[in-house]
């Protein structure tokens, strides 16, 4: 099967370039031929009209009543451009005819209207194929009207025109061939970076994501393309690295409780033990299973979030009610450490949110504050409005604070400023990551204000509901 469409871009570019150039050359050639033809014909017509006036002055009466031309007419001009002349009387007698003019060259006997009006050259052909430019006019000679027919051969015009056409017919294909060859070389050189990018891109795989495409000239289109692709590879590498870290950290976190369960079980089975000892071993195993369950739930939540499988069902809700629900779920943890949870702020503030997802984010922030605050501390939860368009929820703890070098990483998955202590307290470094995702899913963000030794403030900023109330009251209290 014949392939009509060229395979390579450079070949198609060359064909298009040659096609456009051919059209332009043909248009230019047609214009040139037309201009050359009309220029030569106008020159021939001007010479014919001038010769007509000259011939009028050369007419003389012969002894037999016929017409003759004076002999001092320029013979070199006549040889250069052959003249054909007929002179007729008013009563239809032929008074003069050039020796080289056939009897029926001008159509024979003239009619009564011929020669009247302006002198206008017309084209005419002799029986032998000779092409002429003919002008016919009336002339008064010795008191009587005469009809003059004067013609010049335009064979020279057609000869020169044929030479021009021959030159064009030879020059245009040659020019197109040279232009096509040069265009192909230019297209190949211009598209050479594409070949380099293609070969380099083919080498990049999941194991070689650190490699990048050559930029060449970053200012041109190909350089911009390579730059965009490199940025896409940067994002892809970051996603792969995050996935690898997530997999490694998840495996490590899952292995810890599983190892503990295995160890407790093996120790319990080594010797015969009392029911109380078995009860203690089973209790330890259940604690590890509970920790493992929480970890799996957190991993499942983040995985579904990454896969965009979680759909938000947003409704306008009272933020104060949501915070109180979250406090009720974590107050048992605060009571174990004799801590207090103080809630203040605008009880009428509303936000558009999915109640379950946003509550989970608030619970994680509260759990983090309880975990790192010392026994007997007070955790302040404040609700306020910002600029009338945003709602702010602050969770202030009295913990040790977060060092400056860790503040940008605190919301990363499995990140802990003190891995050993966090694991003892049951944390896997996923709580703040889930809270950050839950807030961002609602179009908000979390600000962190922390000072070492003076606690931290996690500030959740959410868009306010359009139907949010404006009545403010100090609600809450201490729990």
C-alpha positions in Angstrom: 0.0 0.0 0.0 1.4 3.4 -1.0 2.0 5.7 1.9 0.8 9.1 0.9 1.6 10.9 4.2 5.3 11.2 4.9 6.4 9.6 8.1 8.8 12.3 9.3 7.9 15.8 10.3 11.0 17.2 8.5 9.8 15.6 5.3 6.3 17.0 5.6 7.8 20.5 6.4 10.0 20.2 3.3 7.0 19.3 1.1 4.9 22.1 2.5 7.8 24.5 2.1 8.4 23.4 -1.5 4.7 23.5 -2.3 4.3 27.1 -0.9 7.4 28.2 -2.8 6.1 26.6 -6.0 2.8 28.4 -5.8 4.6 31.7 -5.1 7.1 31.1 -8.0 4.2 30.2 -10.3 2.3 33.4 -9.4 5.5 35.4 -9.8 6.2 33.8 -13.1 2.7 34.3 -14.4 2.9 38.0 -13.4 6.3 38.4 -15.0 5.1 36.8 -18.2 2.0 38.9 -18.3 3.9 42.1 -17.6 6.6 41.1 -20.2 3.9 40.3 -22.8 1.9 43.5 -22.4 5.0 45.6 -22.2 6.3 44.2 -25.5 2.9 44.5 -27.1 2.4 48.1 -26.0 5.9 48.8 -27.4 4.9 47.2 -30.7 1.6 49.1 -30.8 3.3 52.4 -30.1 5.8 51.7 -32.9 2.9 50.6 -35.2 1.0 53.9 -34.6 4.1 55.9 -35.1 4.9 54.1 -38.3 1.3 54.7 -39.4 1.8 58.5 -39.1 5.2 58.1 -40.9 3.6 56.2 -43.8 1.0 58.9 -44.2 3.8 61.4 -44.9 5.5 59.1 -47.4 2.5 58.6 -49.7 2.9 60.0 -53.2 0.8 59.7 -56.3 2.1 57.6 -59.2 1.8 58.5 -62.9 -0.8 55.8 -63.4 -3.1 57.1 -60.6 -1.8 54.5 -58.1 -0.1 55.2 -54.8 3.6 54.8 -54.1 5.9 55.4 -51.1 9.0 57.6 -51.3 12.1 55.6 -51.5 14.1 57.2 -48.6 12.1 55.2 -46.0 14.4 53.5 -43.4 15.0 50.0 -44.8 16.9 48.8 -41.7 13.8 49.4 -39.6 11.7 47.6 -42.1 14.0 44.6 -42.0 13.9 44.7 -38.2 10.2 44.7 -38.0 8.5 43.7 -41.3 5.7 46.0 -42.5 2.6 45.0 -44.3 0.7 47.9 -46.0 -2.5 48.2 -48.1 -4.0 51.5 -49.4 -7.6 51.5 -50.8 -9.5 54.3 -52.4 -12.9 55.5 -51.3 -14.5 53.6 -54.3 -12.9 50.3 -53.3 -9.8 50.3 -55.7 -6.6 48.9 -54.3 -4.0 51.7 -54.8 -1.0 50.1 -53.0 -0.1 46.8 -51.5 3.3 45.6 -50.1 5.0 43.0 -52.1 5.1 40.6 -49.1 1.3 40.8 -48.4 -1.0 38.0 -49.7 -4.1 39.2 -51.4 -6.4 37.9 -48.6 -4.1 39.0 -45.7 -6.4 41.7 -44.3 -9.7 40.1 -45.2 -10.0 41.3 -48.8 -12.3 44.2 -49.8 -12.9 46.8 -47.1 -16.4 47.7 -45.9 -17.7 51.2 -45.6 -17.3 51.4 -41.8 -13.8 50.2 -41.6 -11.1 52.7 -40.5 -13.6 55.0 -38.8 -12.9 56.1 -35.2 -9.7 56.0 -33.2 -6.6 54.0 -34.3 -6.7 50.8 -32.3 -4.3 48.0 -33.0 -5.8 44.5 -33.2 -4.3 41.0 -33.6 -4.5 39.2 -36.9 -3.0 36.1 -38.4 -1.9 35.5 -42.0 -2.9 32.3 -43.8 0.7 31.0 -43.3 0.4 31.5 -39.5 2.3 34.7 -39.3 0.9 36.8 -36.4 0.3 40.5 -36.9 -0.7 43.6 -35.1 -2.9 45.6 -37.5 -4.1 49.2 -37.4 -6.7 50.6 -39.9 -7.4 54.2 -40.4 -8.7 56.9 -42.9 -6.3 59.4 -44.5 -7.0 62.3 -46.8 -4.6 62.5 -49.7 -4.9 65.2 -52.4 -8.4 66.0 -51.3 -9.7 62.5 -51.3 -10.1 59.9 -48.5 -8.0 56.8 -48.5 -8.2 53.6 -46.3 -4.8 52.5 -45.0 -4.2 49.1 -43.4 -0.8 48.8 -41.7 0.5 45.8 -39.9 3.7 44.8 -38.1 4.7 41.2 -37.4 4.7 40.3 -33.7 6.7 37.1 -34.3 9.6 38.7 -32.5 7.3 39.3 -29.4 6.3 35.7 -29.3 9.8 34.6 -29.9 11.0 36.6 -26.9 8.1 35.4 -24.9 8.8 31.7 -25.7 12.4 32.3 -24.6 11.2 33.7 -21.3 8.8 30.8 -20.8 11.6 28.3 -21.6 13.9 30.0 -19.0 11.0 29.9 -16.4 10.2 26.2 -17.2 13.9 25.4 -16.6 14.5 27.7 -13.7 11.5 27.0 -11.5 12.1 23.2 -11.1 15.8 23.9 -10.5 14.9 26.5 -7.9 12.4 24.1 -6.3 15.0 21.3 -6.2 17.6 23.5 -4.6 15.1 25.0 -2.2 13.7 21.5 -1.3 17.2 20.2 -0.6 18.1 23.3 1.5 14.8 23.2 3.3 15.2 19.5 4.2 18.7 20.2 5.6 17.3 23.2 7.6 14.4 21.2 8.8 16.6 18.3 9.8 18.9 20.7 11.7 16.1 22.6 13.3 14.4 19.3 14.5 17.7 17.7 15.6 17.0 18.7 19.3 13.7 16.7 19.0 15.6 13.6 18.1 17.9 14.2 21.1 14.9 14.8 23.4 13.2 11.6 22.0 16.3 9.4 22.6 16.8 10.8 26.1 13.1 10.5 27.0 13.2 6.8 25.9 16.0 6.2 28.4 14.1 7.6 31.3 12.4 4.9 33.4 11.2 4.4 36.9 14.7 3.6 38.0 16.2 6.6 36.2 13.8 9.4 37.0 16.7 11.6 38.1 17.7 12.1 34.5 16.5 15.1 32.6 16.0 16.2 29.0 18.6 18.5 27.5 17.4 22.1 27.3 19.6 23.4 24.4 18.2 26.9 24.0 15.7 27.5 26.7 14.3 30.5 24.9 13.0 28.8 21.8 9.9 26.5 21.5 11.9 23.3 21.8 13.7 24.5 24.9 10.4 25.5 26.4 9.0 22.1 25.6 12.0 20.4 27.3 11.7 22.7 30.3 8.0 21.8 30.7 8.8 18.1 30.4 11.6 18.4 32.9 9.2 20.0 35.4 6.8 17.2 34.8 9.6 14.7 35.5 10.4 16.6 38.7 6.9 16.3 39.9 6.8 12.6 38.8 10.1 11.9 40.6 8.8 13.7 43.7 5.6 11.5 43.6 7.7 8.3 43.1 10.0 9.3 46.0 7.0 10.1 48.2 5.4 6.7 47.3 8.7 4.9 48.1 9.0 6.7 51.4 5.3 6.1 52.1 5.7 2.4 51.4 8.9 2.1 53.4 7.5 4.0 56.4 4.2 2.1 56.3 6.1 -1.2 56.2 8.2 -0.1 59.1 5.2 1.1 61.1 3.3 -2.1 60.4 6.2 -4.3 61.3 6.6 -2.7 64.8 3.2 -3.8 66.3 3.3 -7.1 64.4 6.7 -7.8 65.9 5.4 -6.9 69.4 2.4 -9.2 69.0 4.7 -12.0 67.9 7.2 -11.5 70.7 4.5 -11.4 73.4 2.9 -14.5 72.0 6.1 -16.4 71.8 7.1 -15.5 75.4 3.7 -16.5 76.6 3.9 -19.9 75.0 7.4 -20.8 76.2 6.4 -21.9 79.7 3.3 -22.8 81.6 1.9 -19.6 83.0 -0.9 -18.5 85.3 -4.2 -17.2 84.0 -3.2 -13.7 85.2 0.0 -13.8 83.1 -2.0 -15.0 80.1 -4.5 -12.3 80.6 -1.7 -9.7 80.7 -0.1 -11.1 77.6 -3.4 -11.0 75.7 -4.0 -7.5 76.9 -0.6 -6.4 75.5 -1.4 -8.1 72.2 -4.7 -6.3 72.0 -3.0 -3.0 72.6 -0.7 -3.6 69.7 -3.6 -4.8 67.6 -5.5 -1.5 68.4 -2.4 0.5 67.5 -2.2 -1.5 64.2 -5.9 -0.9 63.5 -5.5 2.9 63.9 -2.4 2.8 61.6 -4.2 0.8 58.9 -7.2 3.2 59.1 -5.0 6.2 58.7 -3.1 4.6 55.8 -6.5 3.7 54.1 -7.7 7.3 54.6 -4.5 8.8 53.0 -4.6 6.2 50.2 -8.2 7.0 49.3 -7.4 10.7 49.4 -4.4 10.3 47.1 -6.6 8.3 44.7 -9.3 11.0 44.8 -11.8 8.3 45.9 -13.2 10.4 48.7 -16.2 12.6 47.8 -17.0 15.5 50.0 -20.6 16.2 50.8 -20.4 19.8 51.9 -23.1 21.5 53.9 -23.2 24.7 55.8 -22.4 23.7 59.4 -21.8 25.5 62.7 -18.1 25.2 63.4 -18.6 25.5 67.2 -20.8 22.4 67.2 -18.3 20.4 65.2 -15.5 21.4 67.6 -17.5 20.4 70.6 -18.2 17.0 69.0 -14.4 16.6 68.4 -13.7 17.6 72.0 -16.1 15.0 73.4 -14.3 12.3 71.4 -10.8 13.2 72.8 -11.7 14.4 76.3 -11.0 11.0 77.8 -7.4 11.4 76.7 -7.2 14.8 78.3 -8.7 13.5 81.5 -6.0 10.9 81.8 -3.4 13.7 81.9 -5.6 16.0 83.9 -5.7 18.5 81.1 -8.4 21.1 80.3 -9.9 22.0 76.9 -11.1 25.6 76.7 -13.4 26.5 73.8 -14.1 30.2 73.0 -15.3 32.2 70.0 -18.2 32.8 67.7 -20.8 30.1 68.2 -22.8 31.3 65.1 -19.9 30.9 62.7 -20.7 28.6 59.8 -18.4 26.9 57.2 -19.2 24.8 54.1 -17.8 21.4 55.0 -18.1 17.7 55.0 -18.8 17.1 58.7 -17.1 13.8 59.1 -13.9 14.7 57.2 -13.4 18.1 58.8 -14.2 16.7 62.3 -11.5 14.0 61.7 -9.0 16.8 60.9 -9.9 18.7 64.1 -9.7 15.6 66.2 -6.2 15.0 65.0 -5.1 18.5 65.9 -6.7 18.1 69.3 -5.1 14.7 69.8 -1.7 16.2 68.8 -2.1 19.0 71.4 -3.1 16.6 74.1 -0.2 14.3 73.4 2.5 17.0 73.6 1.1 19.2 76.3 2.2 18.4 79.9 -0.2 17.0 82.5 -2.4 19.6 84.0 -2.1 22.0 81.0 -4.9 23.9 79.4 -5.5 23.6 75.6 -7.2 26.6 74.1 -9.5 26.2 71.1 -10.6 29.5 69.6 -13.0 30.3 66.8 -13.0 33.7 65.0 -13.6 35.4 61.7 -10.9 36.9 59.5 -11.8 39.7 56.9 -15.4 38.6 56.8 -14.5 35.9 54.2 -12.6 33.3 56.3 -13.1 31.5 59.5 -10.1 30.7 61.8 -9.9 27.8 64.2 -6.9 28.0 66.6 -5.7 25.0 68.7 -3.0 26.2 71.2 -1.1 23.7 73.2 1.5 24.1 75.9 3.9 21.6 74.5 7.7 21.9 74.0 7.2 23.7 70.7 8.5 22.7 67.3 12.1 23.6 66.2 12.3 26.0 63.2 14.0 23.4 61.0 11.0 21.0 61.4 8.1 23.4 60.9 7.9 22.9 57.1 8.0 19.1 57.5 5.6 18.7 60.4 2.7 17.9 58.0 4.6 15.3 56.0 3.6 11.7 56.4 5.4 9.6 59.1 7.4 12.7 60.2 8.2 12.9 63.9 10.4 15.3 65.7 11.0 12.6 68.3 10.4 9.2 66.7 11.0 7.1 69.8 8.7 9.1 72.1 6.0 9.4 69.5 5.9 5.7 68.9 5.7 5.0 72.6 2.7 7.3 72.8 1.0 5.5 69.9 1.7 8.0 67.1 2.7 7.0 63.6 3.3 10.5 62.2 0.1 10.5 60.2 -2.3 12.6 62.3 -1.1 16.0 61.1 -0.9 14.8 57.6 -4.5 13.7 57.6 -5.5 17.0 59.3 -3.7 19.0 56.6 -5.4 17.0 53.9 -8.8 17.4 55.4 -8.4 21.2 55.6 -7.0 21.5 52.1 -9.9 19.4 50.8 -12.2 22.2 52.0 -10.3 25.0 50.3 -8.4 26.0 53.5 -4.9 25.8 54.9 -3.1 25.4 58.3 -0.8 28.0 59.6 1.8 27.0 62.3 3.1 29.4 65.0 5.5 27.9 67.4 8.3 28.8 69.7 10.5 26.3 71.4 9.6 25.9 75.0 6.4 27.9 74.7 4.0 25.6 72.9 2.5 25.8 69.4 -0.6 27.3 67.7 -2.1 25.4 64.8 -4.3 27.9 63.0 -6.9 26.4 60.6 -8.2 28.9 58.0 -11.4 28.0 56.1 -13.6 29.9 53.7 -16.7 31.2 55.5 -20.2 30.1 54.5 -22.2 32.7 52.6 -25.1 32.1 55.0 -22.9 32.4 58.1 -24.5 34.4 60.9 -23.1 37.7 62.1 -24.2 37.3 65.8 -21.2 36.8 68.1 -21.3 35.2 71.5 -18.7 33.9 73.8 -19.4 30.2 74.0 -17.7 27.1 75.2 -15.9 27.0 78.5 -13.6 24.5 79.9 -13.7 20.7 79.9 
